[in-house]
Amino acid sequence: MVGPSVRKYEFVLLGATGYTGKLCAEHISVNLPTDLNWAVAGRSHERLSGVIEDLKSYNPNRTQPEIEVTTLSLDDLRSLAQKTRLVLNTVGPYHLYSSPVIQACAENGTHYLDVTGETPWVHEMIQKYHEVAKASGAIMIPEIGLESSPSDLLTWSLTTLIRDQLSVGTKEVVASVHEMKSQPSGGTLATATGILNHYSLKEFATASAPWALSPLKGPNPSEGVPLATRLLGVRKVHHLGTLTTSIGAGPNVAVVQRTWGLLGGSKTYGPRFQYHEYMRVKNSLAGFIIHSAIGLMFVAIIVPPIRWLIQYVAHNIYAPGQGASKEISAKESFELRAVAEADENISSPRKAMGKFRYDGGIYYLTGIFLAEAAMVLLRDDNVVQNLEGGLLTPAILGQPFIDRLRNAGITLECRIMPEQ
């Protein structure tokens, strides 16, 4: 195995000709240091050359990336992994194409980042390659995009604030998607409609069980959740408003729970810690309708003919590799708010409130997450030296990652709320 310090590239962007890959490459070209030694990788030299030509328009004076033509065969990916310290992987659906990428990086001590939201696949990769990556020293972080960096980083920030200022753990973090203006890309639609063709319902249930991704078993997640919320899908939280089921909550909850376990469970967040994520709605009736509709949708896509029809319709909205235009995506935005309750045995425990916000293209935001996390792994020796290898989570990169995101235009702020 070639040692990381003598490899040809600092990082390789795999899947650079796809929708998210191009946006990530754009952010790299415009914002990252010009002394980076990197490459774009994919199957077509012609299409990769086209990406580089586009990048010249953003920053013509910087050295452009090299080209690495590769298939997704394990042999080719092993060769690629041995050339670079880090792989940024945007090749999805991940459950179809990226298992050999994980294997190649884990075996060769190559750091790895991706932006999947496919919890069953992540669960499978943890079972197969976490220990392999620990042995090789590879720091591997799936789900470092919109799933699940905002949820994970905001939770880490709130629990850290409570522990630092109040000297106690955190009992619960309730998060809410306060605003989401975005259109899905073709790759997202293909993944959402196709993953049930790959995993059985039993595998889905196993991967989606409470604390399934965590190395430590946590408390019952239904504790503290009102009965009405469990039955009707509606919850009212002071400072967050009326909330209901969020279709994207599952992957985020699983990642936050894994972070809790990786950081020692009760030693950091606290022994009774819970994380719940919802979306904001106008009123309880709207919340119940949305909750019911999401439930019916999940039941419907279990039936193969309905799932195939949805796949057909989705493919005709955006094919994989396509997404919203720059004009449309420039009007997008995302905001996640959260309230954290200190673990105190008093009638009115103290609370903290946090906000994560980005104004701009949501898939460009995904590219920011990838590129800025890469810089932490490549240029912040203190972070890397304090981490073991393995399949980790976004919050493991801690404050250095948050600082870089803030510098890239993202708002992440937390405060202790006045006592009632």
C-alpha positions in Angstrom: 0.0 0.0 0.0 1.3 3.4 -1.0 1.6 5.7 2.1 -0.7 8.8 2.1 2.3 11.2 2.3 3.7 10.2 -1.1 0.6 9.9 -3.1 0.1 11.8 -6.4 -3.0 13.8 -5.5 -4.4 15.4 -2.3 -7.9 14.5 -3.5 -9.8 13.1 -6.4 -13.4 14.2 -7.2 -15.1 11.0 -8.5 -18.2 11.6 -10.5 -17.2 15.1 -11.6 -19.4 15.0 -14.7 -22.7 14.6 -12.6 -24.9 17.4 -11.4 -23.5 17.5 -7.8 -20.0 16.7 -9.0 -19.9 19.7 -11.3 -21.1 22.1 -8.5 -18.5 20.7 -6.1 -15.8 21.3 -8.7 -17.0 24.8 -9.2 -16.7 25.6 -5.5 -13.2 24.1 -5.4 -12.1 26.2 -8.3 -13.5 29.4 -7.0 -12.8 29.1 -3.3 -10.1 26.6 -2.3 -6.4 27.3 -2.3 -4.7 27.4 -5.7 -1.9 25.1 -4.6 -4.2 22.1 -4.4 -3.0 19.0 -6.3 -6.2 17.3 -7.4 -7.9 15.4 -10.1 -11.4 14.8 -11.6 -12.3 11.2 -12.2 -14.9 9.3 -14.2 -15.5 7.0 -17.2 -15.3 9.5 -20.1 -12.1 11.5 -20.8 -14.2 13.7 -23.2 -16.8 14.6 -20.6 -14.1 15.3 -17.9 -12.3 17.6 -20.3 -15.6 19.5 -20.8 -15.8 19.9 -17.0 -12.3 21.3 -16.9 -13.1 23.8 -19.7 -16.1 25.0 -17.7 -13.9 25.4 -14.6 -11.5 27.7 -16.5 -14.3 30.3 -16.8 -14.5 30.5 -13.0 -10.8 30.8 -12.2 -8.6 30.8 -15.4 -5.4 31.6 -13.5 -5.3 28.6 -11.2 -3.8 25.2 -12.1 -6.6 23.0 -13.4 -7.2 19.5 -12.1 -5.8 16.4 -13.8 -8.0 13.8 -15.4 -8.2 10.2 -14.2 -10.3 7.9 -16.4 -11.6 5.0 -14.3 -14.4 2.4 -14.3 -16.2 1.3 -11.2 -14.4 -2.0 -11.1 -12.7 -2.8 -7.8 -9.3 -3.1 -9.5 -9.6 0.3 -11.1 -10.8 1.8 -7.9 -8.0 0.3 -5.9 -5.5 1.8 -8.3 -7.2 5.2 -8.0 -7.3 5.0 -4.2 -3.6 4.4 -4.1 -2.9 7.6 -6.0 -4.7 10.0 -3.6 -5.0 10.9 0.0 -8.8 11.5 -0.2 -11.7 10.6 -2.5 -14.7 12.8 -2.8 -17.4 10.6 -4.2 -20.6 11.9 -5.9 -21.4 8.7 -7.8 -25.0 7.7 -7.0 -27.2 5.9 -6.4 -24.6 4.8 -3.9 -26.2 1.4 -3.2 -25.7 0.5 -6.9 -22.3 2.0 -7.7 -20.3 3.0 -4.7 -19.7 -0.1 -2.5 -16.4 -0.9 -4.3 -15.3 2.7 -3.8 -15.8 2.3 0.0 -13.9 -1.0 -0.1 -11.0 0.4 -2.1 -10.5 3.4 0.2 -10.9 1.4 3.4 -8.3 -1.2 2.2 -5.8 1.4 1.1 -6.0 4.0 4.0 -7.6 6.6 1.7 -9.8 9.1 3.3 -13.3 9.3 1.9 -16.4 11.6 1.8 -19.8 11.2 0.1 -23.2 12.8 0.1 -25.5 9.8 0.2 -28.7 9.7 2.2 -29.2 5.9 1.8 -29.3 4.6 5.4 -29.6 0.9 4.5 -26.4 1.2 2.3 -24.6 3.1 5.0 -25.6 0.5 7.6 -24.2 -2.2 5.2 -20.9 -0.3 4.7 -20.4 0.2 8.4 -20.9 -3.6 9.0 -18.4 -4.5 6.3 -15.7 -1.8 6.3 -15.6 0.1 9.6 -13.0 -2.1 11.1 -11.1 -2.4 7.8 -10.9 1.4 7.7 -9.9 1.6 11.4 -7.0 -0.8 10.7 -5.8 1.2 7.6 -6.4 4.7 9.2 -8.9 5.7 6.6 -11.2 8.4 7.8 -14.5 7.8 5.9 -17.5 10.0 6.3 -20.7 9.2 4.3 -23.7 11.5 4.4 -21.7 14.7 4.7 -24.2 16.6 2.4 -27.6 17.9 3.2 -28.1 14.5 4.7 -26.8 14.8 7.4 -24.3 17.7 8.0 -26.8 20.4 9.1 -28.6 18.1 11.7 -25.3 16.6 13.0 -23.4 19.8 13.2 -26.2 21.8 14.8 -26.8 19.0 17.4 -23.0 18.9 18.2 -22.9 22.7 18.6 -25.9 22.8 20.9 -24.8 19.9 23.1 -21.3 21.4 23.3 -22.7 24.8 24.3 -24.9 23.2 27.0 -22.0 21.2 28.4 -19.5 24.1 28.3 -21.9 26.8 29.8 -24.2 24.8 32.0 -22.0 21.8 32.9 -24.7 19.2 32.2 -25.6 16.8 29.4 -28.4 17.3 26.9 -31.7 15.4 27.4 -33.3 16.2 24.0 -32.7 18.1 20.8 -35.8 18.8 18.7 -35.0 20.0 15.2 -37.3 21.4 12.6 -36.8 22.1 8.9 -38.0 25.7 9.1 -37.6 26.5 5.4 -36.7 24.3 2.4 -36.9 25.8 -1.1 -35.4 23.3 -3.5 -35.9 21.0 -6.5 -34.6 17.5 -6.4 -32.0 16.4 -8.9 -32.3 13.4 -11.2 -29.9 11.5 -9.1 -31.9 12.1 -5.9 -35.1 11.0 -7.6 -33.4 7.8 -9.0 -32.1 6.9 -5.6 -35.4 7.6 -3.7 -37.4 5.4 -6.1 -34.9 2.7 -6.7 -33.5 1.7 -3.3 -36.4 -0.5 -2.5 -35.5 -2.6 -5.5 -32.1 -3.4 -3.9 -32.9 -3.9 -0.2 -35.6 -6.0 1.4 -38.1 -4.7 3.8 -36.4 -6.6 6.6 -33.1 -4.9 5.7 -34.8 -1.6 5.7 -36.3 -2.3 9.1 -32.9 -3.4 10.5 -31.1 -0.3 9.2 -33.9 2.1 10.3 -34.2 0.7 13.9 -33.4 3.1 16.7 -29.6 3.4 17.2 -28.9 1.0 14.3 -25.9 3.0 13.2 -24.6 3.7 16.7 -21.8 1.6 18.2 -23.6 2.0 21.5 -27.3 1.4 22.3 -29.1 4.5 23.4 -32.3 5.1 25.3 -35.8 4.4 23.9 -36.4 7.2 21.3 -40.1 7.4 22.1 -39.5 8.6 25.7 -40.6 12.1 26.1 -42.5 12.2 22.8 -46.1 13.2 23.4 -48.7 10.4 22.7 -50.5 12.7 20.3 -47.3 13.1 18.2 -46.9 9.4 18.0 -50.5 8.9 16.9 -51.2 12.0 14.7 -47.7 13.1 13.7 -48.1 16.6 15.1 -46.0 18.3 17.8 -45.9 21.8 19.1 -42.6 23.1 20.4 -42.0 26.6 21.9 -39.8 28.7 19.6 -40.2 26.2 16.7 -44.0 26.2 16.2 -46.2 23.4 14.9 -44.2 20.5 13.6 -45.0 17.3 11.7 -43.2 14.3 10.1 -40.3 15.2 7.9 -39.6 12.9 4.9 -35.9 13.5 5.3 -35.6 12.9 9.0 -34.7 9.2 9.0 -31.1 9.5 7.7 -30.4 12.5 9.9 -31.6 10.9 13.1 -29.5 7.8 12.3 -26.3 9.9 11.8 -26.9 12.0 14.9 -27.4 8.8 16.9 -24.1 7.4 15.5 -22.3 10.5 16.5 -23.6 10.1 20.0 -22.2 6.5 20.1 -18.8 7.4 18.5 -18.3 10.2 21.0 -18.9 7.8 23.9 -22.6 8.3 24.5 -23.2 9.4 28.0 -19.6 11.0 28.2 -20.5 13.8 25.7 -24.1 14.4 24.8 -25.5 12.7 27.9 -26.9 9.3 29.0 -30.6 10.3 28.3 -29.9 12.1 25.0 -32.6 12.0 22.3 -32.8 13.6 18.8 -36.0 14.2 17.0 -36.5 15.9 13.7 -39.6 17.3 12.1 -40.7 20.0 9.6 -42.6 23.2 10.3 -46.2 23.5 9.2 -48.9 26.2 9.4 -51.2 24.4 11.8 -52.1 21.0 13.3 -54.5 20.0 10.5 -51.8 20.6 7.8 -49.4 18.6 9.9 -51.8 15.7 10.2 -52.5 15.7 6.5 -48.8 15.7 5.6 -48.0 13.0 8.2 -50.7 10.8 6.7 -49.7 11.5 3.1 -46.1 10.5 3.9 -47.3 7.3 5.5 -49.5 6.4 2.5 -46.6 7.2 0.1 -44.3 4.8 1.9 -46.9 2.1 1.8 -47.6 2.8 -1.9 -43.9 2.5 -3.0 -43.7 -0.9 -1.4 -46.0 -2.2 -4.2 -43.7 -2.8 -7.2 -46.1 -1.6 -10.0 -46.7 1.7 -8.2 -43.0 2.0 -7.5 -42.2 1.5 -11.2 -44.7 4.1 -12.2 -43.1 6.6 -9.8 -39.7 5.8 -11.2 -40.9 6.4 -14.7 -42.4 9.7 -13.8 -39.3 10.8 -11.8 -37.0 9.9 -14.7 -39.0 12.2 -17.0 -38.7 15.1 -14.6 -34.9 15.0 -14.3 -32.7 12.2 -15.6 -29.7 11.3 -13.4 -27.0 13.9 -13.9 -29.5 16.7 -14.3 -30.9 19.3 -12.0 -32.3 22.8 -11.6 -30.7 25.6 -13.6 -28.4 28.2 -12.0 -31.2 30.8 -12.3 -33.6 28.6 -10.4 -31.2 27.2 -7.8 -30.0 30.7 -6.9 -33.4 31.3 -5.4 -33.2 28.2 -3.2 -32.7 28.2 0.6 -32.5 25.9 3.6 -33.0 26.6 7.3 -32.9 24.1 10.1 -33.8 25.3 13.6 -33.4 23.3 16.9 -34.1 23.6 20.6 -32.0 21.6 23.0 -33.1 20.9 26.6 -30.5 20.5 29.3 -30.6 17.2 31.3 -31.7 18.7 34.6 -34.1 17.3 37.1 -36.0 20.5 37.7 -39.4 21.7 36.6 -38.1 24.0 33.9 -34.8 22.7 32.5 -32.7 25.3 30.7 -32.6 25.4 27.0 -30.5 26.4 24.0 -31.6 27.3 20.5 -29.7 27.0 17.3 -30.0 27.8 13.6 -28.4 26.5 10.4 -29.1 28.5 7.3 -27.9 28.7 3.7 -29.3 30.9 0.9 -28.4 29.6 -2.5 -28.5 26.3 -4.5 -29.0 23.3 -2.2 -26.9 21.1 -4.4 -24.2 23.7 -4.5 -24.4 23.6 -0.7 -23.7 19.9 -0.9 -20.6 20.7 -2.9 -19.5 23.1 -0.2 -19.8 20.4 2.4 -17.7 18.0 0.4 -15.0 20.6 -0.5 -14.7 22.2 3.0 -14.6 18.8 4.8 -11.9 17.8 2.4 -9.8 20.8 3.5 -10.2 19.9 7.1 -8.9 16.4 6.5 -6.1 17.6 4.3 -4.9 20.8 6.0 -5.8 20.5 9.7 -3.3 18.1 11.2 -4.8 18.5 14.7 -8.1 17.1 13.6 -6.6 14.1 11.7 -4.1 13.2 14.4 -7.0 13.0 17.0 -9.1 10.7 14.9 -9.0 7.0 14.4 -10.0 5.6 11.0 -13.4 4.1 10.4 -16.8 5.1 9.1 -17.5 8.3 11.0 -19.9 11.2 10.9 -19.8 14.9 9.9 -19.8 16.2 13.5 -16.6 14.3 14.2 -14.8 17.0 12.3 -16.0 19.4 14.9 -15.4 23.2 15.1 -12.8 23.4 12.3 -15.4 22.1 9.9 -18.0 24.6 11.2 -15.5 27.5 10.9 -14.8 26.6 7.3 -18.6 26.4 6.5 -19.2 29.8 8.1 -16.4 31.3 5.9 -18.2 29.8 2.9 -21.4 31.7 3.6 -23.3 29.3 5.9 -24.9 30.5 9.1 -24.6 28.3 12.1 -25.4 29.9 15.5 -26.4 28.8 18.9 -27.3 30.5 22.2 -28.5 29.7 25.7 -32.0 30.9 26.0 -33.1 33.2 29.0 -34.6 31.2 31.9 -38.4 31.3 32.0 
